[in-house]
Amino acid sequence: MPAAAVEPLQEMPDPDGDDLRRSSQALDDVDLDDWAAAVDAGERARAERRAARSTTRRPPARGAHAGLLRTTWGRVLVGAVAVLFAATLVGLVALWPGGAKGTGPSAAMGGATTGAKVTGVLDVPCAGPTPQRCRRLRVQVDGGPATALTIGPVELSPAFSRGDAIRVQKTGAAPGGRDAEPYAFASVDRRGTLLWLTVLFAVIVVALARRRGLLALIGFAGSLGLVVKFLVPAILAGSPALLVALVGSMAVMFITVGLTYGVTAQSAAAVIGIAASLLLAALLGTVAAASAHLDGRSGEFSTALAQTAGGISLQGVVLAGLVLSALGVLADMAVTQASAVMALRRSAPRLGVRGLYREAFAVGRDHLVATTHTLVLAYVGATLPLLLVLQAGRVGFVDALNAQDIAEPVVATLVGAIALLVSVPLTTFLAAAVVARIPPAALPEAGHGHGHAH
């Protein structure tokens, strides 16, 4: 091919080469010492973030336990809780009932019942000289015969419909005897309603509070078991009712607070505050009951108790009820105050004991007024039927207060309110004195105080 026909090759653009030249120029302009320092700073920042994440993942309860034991106040608090727990166990063992006193079912309470279904409702003339109508039911006893039973005057009898479930009791009358009914009406069967309400309550608690709600339900079941298996049988066995109530209340407190909030500074301070307030309530209640001569001999239940379990101190039963009724509101208030102190410590770590106490007590003061009001209304609601009877009978206010049936709940309300007033500053101070000496990072996060309650 002729040389003239060959065109010279044109130089093609090289974008990659331009980028390399620019990068090389940029590297020449960078100070290598500055670049190494930046790399080291980045590595240090990443290491610090990894350490922070590992600290966050660490179970908070362990840190709280260690923080409690590293301070003098914490060791004193843990020691006091341990002594109280040991004393409660000793009390449970010493007072555990071996057998209950009693003379069997009384006419007032009836005894065991059997299920039955209403098949018919009739209003018939009542037996006796007074002309009035009585309600009679035709029923089918579960696993038994069809029979009839008379309830009483129509004006005083509940309304029934065909298919209603009721409970009946055997009267001991011979079957087929003249004017003798083999079964007597005991009550409407309410077990179905109680069951579905309980299930609904449990579902809502678990749905809203989740694991803590489940633990609270377990604590509730354990507390109820203590009342049924220990407290009531021990009183019937002749043990001092007030002492039994105190030991039982302490045991219920440990179950409830321990399962729901675990072993933390929060729960330890709450336990001591509750225990001291309960002891104060028992002391004040004893003095008030003796001064006001509240012997417990009022109402049909005291009469039935005197018939079935003679020798039991009815005044002691009144005091035992006072202590038990105060436990719930005291536990709520004490735990709330301890939680407020811990939340303040996490959000304001520079606050000391005095600052934590002042700020938490300001929160507790508002809660205290509302809770005291709730306590009063609870007792008013419990005695509402009696208040209506007194009002209908035109009994004066002063005379009504002087009646033992009213004086007992009034004394219980005032004693419980005084114990509540004392529990707030006491629990707040204990929690502040301990938590102020624990590093905020060692405290359990909000909502995780129960993390190790097993």
C-alpha positions in Angstrom: 0.0 0.0 0.0 1.4 3.5 -0.8 2.7 5.5 2.1 0.5 8.4 1.2 -2.6 6.3 1.6 -1.8 5.6 5.3 -3.4 8.2 7.6 -1.6 9.0 10.8 -3.2 7.5 14.0 -5.0 10.0 16.1 -4.5 10.0 19.9 -7.6 8.7 21.6 -8.8 10.3 24.9 -8.1 8.4 28.1 -10.6 9.3 30.9 -9.2 6.7 33.3 -5.8 8.2 32.9 -7.1 11.6 33.7 -8.8 10.3 36.9 -5.5 8.6 38.0 -3.5 11.8 37.4 -6.1 13.8 39.4 -6.0 11.3 42.2 -2.3 11.3 42.2 -2.2 15.0 42.4 -4.8 15.0 45.2 -2.6 12.5 47.2 0.4 14.7 46.7 -1.6 17.6 48.2 -2.7 15.6 51.3 -0.6 15.6 54.5 -0.1 12.0 55.3 0.1 12.7 59.0 -3.3 14.4 59.0 -4.7 11.4 57.1 -3.4 8.9 59.6 -4.7 11.0 62.5 -8.2 11.0 60.9 -8.1 7.2 60.5 -7.1 6.8 64.1 -9.9 9.1 65.2 -12.5 7.2 63.2 -11.2 3.9 64.7 -11.5 5.3 68.2 -15.0 6.6 67.5 -16.1 3.2 66.2 -14.5 1.4 69.2 -16.4 3.8 71.6 -19.7 3.1 69.8 -19.0 -0.7 70.1 -18.3 -0.3 73.8 -21.5 1.8 74.3 -23.5 -0.9 72.5 -22.1 -3.7 74.7 -22.8 -1.7 77.8 -26.4 -1.1 76.6 -26.9 -4.8 75.9 -25.7 -5.8 79.4 -28.6 -6.9 81.6 -29.3 -3.8 83.7 -30.4 -5.7 86.8 -26.8 -7.0 87.3 -25.4 -3.5 87.3 -28.2 -2.4 89.7 -27.3 -5.2 92.1 -23.6 -4.4 92.0 -24.4 -0.7 92.5 -26.6 -1.5 95.5 -23.9 -3.5 97.2 -21.1 -1.0 96.5 -22.7 1.7 98.7 -23.2 1.8 102.5 -26.8 2.8 102.2 -27.3 0.0 99.6 -25.8 -2.6 101.8 -27.9 -1.4 104.8 -31.1 -1.6 102.6 -30.3 -5.0 101.3 -29.5 -6.3 104.8 -32.8 -4.9 106.1 -34.8 -6.5 103.3 -33.0 -9.9 103.9 -33.8 -9.7 107.6 -37.4 -8.9 106.9 -37.6 -11.7 104.4 -36.2 -14.2 106.8 -38.6 -13.1 109.6 -41.5 -13.5 107.2 -40.4 -17.0 106.4 -40.1 -17.9 110.1 -43.5 -16.4 110.7 -45.1 -18.4 107.9 -43.6 -21.7 109.3 -44.5 -20.9 112.9 -48.0 -19.9 112.2 -48.9 -22.3 109.4 -52.2 -23.9 110.3 -52.3 -27.5 111.3 -56.1 -27.5 111.6 -59.0 -25.1 111.8 -61.4 -24.7 114.6 -65.1 -24.8 113.9 -68.3 -26.6 114.6 -69.3 -27.2 110.9 -71.7 -25.3 108.7 -74.0 -22.8 110.5 -77.5 -22.0 109.7 -76.3 -18.5 108.8 -74.0 -19.6 106.0 -75.6 -22.9 105.0 -72.6 -25.1 103.8 -72.1 -26.9 100.5 -74.4 -26.2 97.6 -75.6 -28.0 94.5 -76.3 -26.6 91.0 -79.9 -26.5 89.7 -81.8 -25.0 86.8 -85.1 -23.2 87.1 -87.9 -24.9 85.0 -90.8 -22.7 86.3 -91.7 -19.7 88.4 -94.9 -19.5 90.4 -96.4 -16.9 92.9 -98.5 -18.7 95.5 -100.2 -17.8 98.8 -97.7 -17.9 101.6 -98.2 -20.3 104.5 -99.2 -18.6 107.8 -101.8 -16.2 109.1 -100.5 -13.2 107.1 -102.1 -12.9 103.7 -99.3 -12.4 101.2 -97.8 -14.0 98.0 -94.7 -16.1 98.0 -92.4 -17.0 95.1 -92.0 -20.7 94.4 -89.6 -22.2 91.9 -89.7 -25.5 90.1 -86.1 -26.7 89.6 -84.1 -29.6 88.2 -81.3 -30.4 90.5 -78.0 -31.4 88.8 -77.7 -35.1 89.0 -80.9 -35.2 91.2 -84.6 -35.0 91.1 -87.0 -32.3 89.9 -88.5 -30.5 92.9 -90.1 -27.3 94.1 -88.7 -24.8 96.6 -90.2 -21.7 98.1 -88.1 -18.5 98.1 -90.2 -16.2 100.3 -92.4 -13.2 99.9 -92.5 -11.8 96.4 -91.5 -8.3 97.5 -88.3 -9.7 99.1 -87.4 -12.3 96.5 -85.2 -11.8 93.4 -86.7 -12.1 89.9 -86.2 -15.4 88.1 -86.8 -16.7 84.6 -87.0 -20.2 83.1 -83.5 -21.5 82.5 -81.8 -19.5 85.2 -78.9 -21.3 87.0 -79.1 -21.3 90.8 -77.5 -23.0 93.8 -79.5 -25.1 96.2 -78.8 -26.8 99.5 -80.3 -30.0 101.1 -82.6 -29.3 104.0 -82.5 -32.8 105.5 -86.2 -33.3 105.0 -87.4 -36.7 104.0 -88.4 -36.9 100.3 -92.1 -36.8 99.9 -92.7 -35.4 103.4 -95.7 -33.2 103.8 -95.0 -29.5 103.7 -91.3 -30.3 103.7 -89.1 -29.2 100.8 -85.9 -31.3 100.3 -83.9 -28.4 98.9 -83.7 -24.7 99.9 -82.6 -21.8 97.7 -78.9 -20.7 98.4 -78.1 -18.1 95.7 -78.0 -17.4 92.0 -75.2 -19.2 90.3 -72.7 -16.4 89.5 -69.6 -18.5 88.7 -69.9 -18.1 84.9 -69.9 -14.3 85.2 -67.0 -14.3 87.6 -65.0 -16.7 85.3 -65.4 -14.6 82.1 -64.7 -11.4 83.9 -61.5 -12.9 85.3 -60.4 -14.2 81.9 -61.1 -10.7 80.3 -59.1 -9.0 83.1 -56.1 -11.4 82.6 -56.2 -10.9 78.8 -56.2 -7.1 79.0 -53.4 -7.1 81.7 -51.2 -9.3 79.5 -52.0 -7.4 76.3 -51.1 -4.0 77.8 -48.3 -4.9 80.2 -47.0 -8.0 78.5 -44.3 -9.8 80.5 -44.8 -7.6 83.5 -48.5 -8.1 83.4 -48.0 -11.9 83.3 -45.8 -11.7 86.3 -48.3 -9.5 88.1 -51.0 -12.1 87.4 -48.7 -14.9 88.8 -48.2 -12.7 91.9 -51.9 -12.1 92.2 -52.5 -15.9 92.1 -49.8 -16.5 94.7 -51.2 -13.8 97.0 -54.7 -15.2 96.7 -53.3 -18.6 97.5 -51.6 -17.3 100.7 -54.9 -15.7 101.8 -56.8 -18.9 101.2 -54.3 -21.5 102.4 -52.5 -19.6 105.2 -54.2 -16.4 106.5 -57.8 -17.6 106.8 -57.0 -21.1 108.2 -54.4 -19.7 110.6 -56.9 -17.3 112.1 -59.5 -20.1 112.4 -56.9 -22.3 114.0 -56.6 -19.8 116.9 -53.4 -17.9 116.0 -53.5 -14.1 116.8 -55.3 -12.5 113.9 -53.2 -9.3 113.8 -49.9 -11.2 113.8 -51.2 -13.6 111.0 -52.3 -10.6 109.0 -48.9 -8.9 109.3 -47.0 -12.0 108.3 -49.4 -12.8 105.5 -49.2 -9.2 104.2 -45.4 -9.3 104.3 -45.4 -12.5 102.3 -47.9 -11.1 99.8 -45.7 -7.9 99.5 -42.6 -10.0 98.7 -44.5 -12.0 96.1 -46.0 -9.0 94.4 -43.1 -6.6 94.5 -40.5 -9.3 93.7 -42.3 -10.8 90.7 -43.4 -7.5 89.3 -40.3 -5.3 89.9 -37.4 -7.8 90.5 -34.6 -7.2 93.0 -33.5 -3.6 92.5 -32.9 -0.5 94.5 -36.5 0.5 93.5 -38.1 -2.7 94.9 -35.8 -2.8 98.0 -36.8 0.8 99.1 -40.4 0.0 98.4 -40.3 -3.1 100.5 -38.9 -1.3 103.6 -41.4 1.6 103.1 -44.3 -0.8 102.9 -43.2 -2.9 105.9 -42.7 0.2 108.1 -46.1 1.6 107.0 -47.9 -1.7 107.7 -46.4 -1.8 111.2 -47.5 1.7 111.8 -51.0 0.9 110.6 -51.2 -2.2 112.9 -50.1 -0.1 115.9 -52.4 2.8 115.2 -55.3 0.4 114.5 -54.8 -1.4 117.8 -54.8 1.8 119.8 -57.8 3.2 117.9 -59.8 -0.1 118.2 -59.2 -0.3 121.9 -60.0 3.4 122.4 -63.3 3.3 120.4 -64.3 -0.2 121.8 -64.5 -1.7 118.3 -65.0 -5.4 119.3 -66.1 -6.6 115.9 -69.5 -7.7 117.2 -71.6 -6.1 114.5 -73.3 -7.5 111.4 -74.4 -11.0 110.5 -70.9 -12.2 109.5 -69.6 -11.6 113.0 -72.5 -13.6 114.4 -71.9 -16.4 112.0 -68.2 -16.4 112.9 -69.0 -16.6 116.6 -71.2 -19.6 115.9 -68.8 -21.6 113.7 -65.5 -20.7 115.3 -65.9 -19.7 118.9 -62.9 -18.3 120.8 -61.6 -16.2 117.9 -61.0 -12.5 118.8 -63.4 -10.6 116.6 -61.5 -7.4 117.4 -58.4 -9.1 116.1 -60.3 -9.9 112.9 -61.2 -6.3 112.5 -57.5 -5.3 112.8 -56.4 -8.0 110.4 -58.8 -6.7 107.8 -57.5 -3.2 108.4 -53.9 -4.3 107.7 -54.8 -6.2 104.6 -56.9 -3.4 103.2 -54.0 -1.0 103.6 -51.5 -3.2 101.9 -52.7 -2.7 98.3 -52.6 1.1 98.4 -49.4 1.2 100.3 -47.7 -1.1 97.8 -48.9 1.1 94.9 -47.7 4.3 96.4 -44.3 3.0 97.6 -43.4 1.5 94.3 -44.5 4.6 92.4 -42.3 6.8 94.6 -39.3 4.5 94.2 -39.8 4.5 90.4 -40.0 8.3 90.4 -36.7 8.6 92.2 -35.0 6.2 89.7 -36.5 8.1 86.7 -35.2 11.4 88.1 -31.7 9.9 88.6 -31.5 8.7 85.0 -32.8 12.0 83.6 -30.9 14.3 86.0 -27.7 12.5 87.1 -26.3 15.6 88.8 -29.1 15.6 91.5 -28.0 14.6 95.0 -30.0 13.0 97.7 -31.7 16.2 98.7 -32.5 17.1 95.1 -33.9 13.7 94.3 -36.0 13.7 97.4 -37.4 17.1 96.8 -38.3 16.5 93.1 -39.8 13.0 93.7 -41.7 14.1 96.8 -43.3 16.9 94.7 -44.6 14.2 92.4 -45.7 12.0 95.3 -47.6 14.9 96.9 -50.0 15.1 94.0 -50.4 11.3 93.8 -50.9 11.2 97.6 -54.0 13.4 97.5 -55.6 11.4 94.8 -54.8 8.1 96.4 -56.2 9.2 99.8 -59.3 10.3 98.1 -59.5 6.9 96.4 -59.1 5.1 99.7 -62.0 7.0 101.2 -64.3 6.4 98.3 -63.5 2.7 98.4 -64.7 2.4 102.0 -67.7 4.6 101.2 -68.6 2.3 98.4 -68.3 -0.8 100.6 -70.7 0.7 103.2 -73.1 2.3 100.7 -76.1 -0.1 101.5 -75.7 0.6 105.2 -75.5 4.4 104.6 -78.7 4.1 102.6 -80.5 2.2 105.5 -79.3 4.9 108.0 -80.5 7.7 105.7 -83.8 6.1 105.1 -84.3 5.6 108.9 -83.5 9.3 109.3 -80.5 8.6 111.5 -78.4 11.7 112.2 -74.9 12.1 110.9 -73.2 12.1 114.3 -75.3 9.1 115.4 -74.5 7.3 112.2 -70.7 7.8 112.7 -71.0 6.5 116.3 -72.5 3.2 115.1 -70.0 0.4 115.1 -70.8 -0.7 111.5 -69.8 2.8 110.4 -67.1 3.5 112.9 -65.0 0.4 111.8 -64.6 1.5 108.2 -64.0 5.1 109.3 -61.2 4.0 111.6 -59.8 1.8 108.8 -59.8 4.7 106.4 -58.1 7.1 108.7 -55.5 4.6 109.8 -54.8 3.6 106.2 -54.5 7.2 105.2 -52.0 8.0 108.0 -49.9 5.0 107.0 -50.1 6.2 103.4 -48.9 9.7 104.4 -45.9 8.3 106.2 -45.0 5.8 103.5 -44.4 8.5 100.8 -41.6 10.5 102.5 -40.1 7.4 104.0 -39.9 5.4 100.7 -38.8 8.5 98.8 -35.9 9.2 101.2 -34.8 5.5 101.2 -34.8 5.4 97.4 -33.0 8.8 97.1 -30.3 7.9 99.6 -29.5 4.7 97.8 -30.0 5.6 94.1 -28.0 8.9 94.4 -24.9 6.8 95.1 -25.4 4.4 92.2 -24.1 5.4 88.7 -27.0 6.2 86.4 -25.6 3.7 83.8 -26.0 0.9 86.4 -29.7 1.6 87.0 -32.2 -0.6 85.1 -34.0 1.2 82.2 -37.5 2.4 82.6 -39.9 -0.5 82.3 -37.2 -3.2 82.9 -37.0 -3.2 86.7 -38.4 -6.7 86.7 -35.8 -8.0 84.3 -34.6 -10.8 86.7 -37.6 -11.6 88.7 -37.7 -15.4 88.6 
